[in-house]
Amino acid sequence: MSHRETMETINGCRTRVMRKGRGEPLLFLHGAAGASAWLPFMETLSEKYDLIVPEHPGFGGSDTPDWLDNIGDLAYFYLDLIDHFDMAQVHLVGTSLGGWIAAEMATRSCSRINTLTLVAPAGIHVKGVEKGDMFMWSPEETTRNLFHNQEIAASVPEPADEEELKVVLKNKLMTAKLGWNPRMHNPDLRKWLHRINVPTLIIWGDDDKLLPPAYGPAYRDLIPNSRLEVFSECGHLPHVEKAGEFTARVSQFIEGAA
Amino acid sequence: MKFYMMHLMPYADLDLDYDKKYNSAWITLPNSYYDPKKGAKLYNRYLDELEYADQLGFDGICVNEHHQNAYGLMPQPGVMAGALARRTKKVKIAILGRALPLLNNPVTVAEEFAMVDNITEGRFIAGFVRGIGAEYHAWSVNPANSHDRFHEAHDLIIRAWTETGPFKFEGKHYQFEYVNLWPRPYQNDPHPPVWIPSQGSSETIDWASHPDRKYTYLQTFTPVAMLAKYMKMYKEKAEEQGYEATEDQLGWSVPLYVAETDEIARREAREHIENFLNKFLRMPKEMLLPPGYLSLKSMMGVMKAKSSIGMKQTIDDVIDKGMFICGSPETVRSKLEEYQKEIGFGHLLTLLQFGTLPAELTRKNMEIYANEVMPYLRDKTGSAKAAAE
């Protein structure tokens, strides 16, 4: 059976949500490239969990609401989304920009969060560690720089039609709005990461050219009950490039935390 | 028609082989390529050229704003305007920046412009732009808020110029407890003229042509067919809103080279205009069009069009498209007369130095233009207007 797709109205924003599976709810927050398609790692996770994959307001098939100005707005939005679905608790997984949102949510309140998994999250700045400038990269450079394995990079399809191109541009626009300056971080976030009081797993690729792996230990040191796993021969998207290892590690972590 | 000399003040001593190592003369080109000893000479040469335009009888001189590049060395155009204010006597001085969305405090521009307007006793023209996309990389300002910040900064500056202070300003991007401009602008009926330079945008035309504003729309460096299209659009917008646009509301900015004969003009200009196009303007699309700089709809259009960004251009390409006027006085006169008649712009801004064009050729260009082109067109366009009245 394939996943379900619905439009949910939350805070006045029509939000596209993909969902499949049974078990404890797992809320996945996507990165800058959006979540248009149901990917293999989602299918695997849905075999064990009730997997919920919304598209952020301002991305893909979701509306761009007037109230959306910054990452903090999305953090509150997703706390509202947990209410909207009437979920007592969720396992929260966020990657890159979505990891930043997840970290912001957890500093605000962990009362509805069971476990937290941050996959190469944006959100903090580490002095002296140079990040990649995704806004200066051409589309070809971006694809190359996101992966360690260049065979995978070469197989990433270009936008197939006008609709897909529009989604790419819309996602890029909202990523700029949220992360242009300060570049992909909130200077205040690191002050409050100590408030996160749920088991936290941080995953990083050892060949991440966008957010270098040196960010991993920095995040780990700021979140009390956290550990860092570095995937070898892996770029910025472990859930895509190392999908098997990623899903196994996430399930293992969630089970271990129970 | 009124005649202006526009200057970009490029770093003409640029090592033109920079592009073997770097993909742009903007933002990422290390400033070790800039030699202050040479730069100082260039600044003074360029200021001399603009002062010479005053003596040659131009109606105005124009400076503009770009950041972190070899293409134009005027990141703070007010400094240039200040230097020119006291050394020129008759010309208007137009500052065709500032890029309002870049500003943390738009009141600084209200102040600076009002000061130039006072010192020159009203020989000042204000330009407001969003800046090209590269400026958003240069100043780390969010391009996704560019339109919003432009409008808010503009409203604040106009209020600062026209309302008795102090007043409070409560915007989304800018908030002030006290706005109370000292000095007030010299031109206070209701404020200094405002020009809106643009590469062509229906949104900008809608806004500039609004009866509350009637700002001069200035089309910059575009093919003449586009110029005609946008000028027509402005006139139609004005008509829809119940008034007739005057020539004074339409301007064109174009590089120009005039010499003794067509052949000499092409020969002398070729290398320098091609350097301007291929070396100084060079930048990748990501630099020129950061996300949010254009609306989603306009960006779709750009992505679909086979863009000439990054393509090598020749002197013939730009002459054919009417993006560069080049030839003998007779050729230049007849082209400009034809375009003016057809399109009806009232302000002609000519870029008489471009790329690596050296001092002697720049002066020769200015002299032939001022002596053999301007008077002819003044007569023609003046008498046509008189006859029409």
Interface residues (C-beta under 8 A of the other chain):
Chain A: F135 M136 W137 S138 E162 L165 K166 L169 K170 K172 L173 M174 T175 A176 K177 W180 N181 R183
Chain B: T28 Y136 H137 S140 V141 N142 P143 A144 N145 P284 K285 E286 M287 P290 P291 G292 L296 M299 M300 M303 K304
